[in-house]
Amino acid sequence: MGKMYIEERAVNLAHYIIESKDTVRGAAKKFGISKSTVHKDVSERLQKINPVLASSVRKILDENKAERHIRGGIATKLKYSHQRENNVG
């Protein structure tokens, strides 16, 4: 299973993130692995296996990171609007 499996997983993760534009957290959930493992696969391991693919994934992850504060704000807004709806009445 070893090294070949890990390399294959890194490539599969990269393709998934590029196609879906999903976050590290989303990819981790989809593949049933930790965020740390996703990060290590697409940052370190993929760089050695396929630098071009690694660069493509890096662009997506950088976009996600730049938008993170927006997503967090939206999630917080939704959370409190739902609490308000449940408390009224």
C-alpha distance (Angstrom), angle and dihedral (degrees) to the residues before:
residue distance angle dihedral
M1 . . .
G2 3.85 . .
K3 3.75 126.7 .
M4 3.81 98.0 0.6
Y5 3.81 91.4 54.2
I6 3.80 92.1 50.3
E7 3.81 92.9 49.2
E8 3.80 91.1 47.7
R9 3.81 90.7 49.0
A10 3.81 90.8 51.0
V11 3.81 91.3 52.4
N12 3.83 91.9 45.4
L13 3.80 90.7 49.9
A14 3.79 90.5 50.3
H15 3.80 93.2 51.2
Y16 3.80 90.9 46.5
I17 3.82 93.5 50.6
I18 3.81 92.6 46.1
E19 3.81 94.1 47.8
S20 3.80 97.4 41.9
K21 3.82 99.2 30.3
D22 3.80 84.3 -137.5
T23 3.79 124.1 162.9
V24 3.80 126.9 -109.7
R25 3.80 88.0 -103.9
G26 3.80 92.1 50.8
A27 3.80 92.6 47.7
A28 3.80 90.9 48.3
K29 3.80 90.8 53.1
K30 3.83 92.8 46.1
F31 3.82 93.4 50.1
G32 3.81 95.4 37.8
I33 3.81 94.9 -122.2
S34 3.80 134.7 113.3
K35 3.80 125.2 -85.6
S36 3.80 88.0 -118.3
T37 3.79 90.9 57.4
V38 3.81 92.2 48.9
H39 3.78 89.8 50.2
K40 3.78 93.7 48.2
D41 3.81 92.0 46.4
V42 3.79 97.3 49.9
S43 3.80 97.3 35.5
E44 3.79 108.4 36.8
R45 3.80 108.3 13.7
L46 3.80 97.0 40.0
Q47 3.81 91.3 50.4
K48 3.81 88.4 63.3
I49 3.81 95.2 41.7
N50 3.80 101.8 41.6
P51 3.84 117.4 -2.9
V52 3.82 93.5 -175.3
L53 3.80 92.2 54.7
A54 3.80 89.8 44.6
S55 3.80 89.8 54.9
S56 3.82 91.7 51.6
V57 3.80 91.8 51.0
R58 3.81 91.0 46.8
K59 3.83 89.7 58.2
I60 3.81 91.6 53.6
L61 3.80 92.9 45.8
D62 3.82 91.1 48.5
E63 3.83 90.0 51.6
N64 3.81 90.2 49.3
K65 3.78 90.9 49.1
A66 3.80 91.5 50.2
E67 3.81 90.6 51.2
R68 3.80 94.8 43.3
H69 3.79 95.5 98.4
I70 3.81 90.9 52.0
R71 3.80 92.8 51.4
G72 3.80 90.3 47.1
G73 3.79 91.4 52.0
I74 3.79 92.2 49.9
A75 3.82 91.7 48.7
T76 3.80 91.5 50.3
K77 3.80 91.9 47.8
L78 3.81 91.1 51.1
K79 3.79 92.3 46.7
Y80 3.80 93.3 54.7
S81 3.80 94.8 41.0
H82 3.83 88.9 55.1
Q83 3.80 91.1 48.5
R84 3.79 90.1 50.3
E85 3.83 91.3 50.3
N86 3.80 91.3 50.4
N87 3.81 93.4 48.3
V88 3.80 95.0 50.3
G89 3.76 113.3 84.5
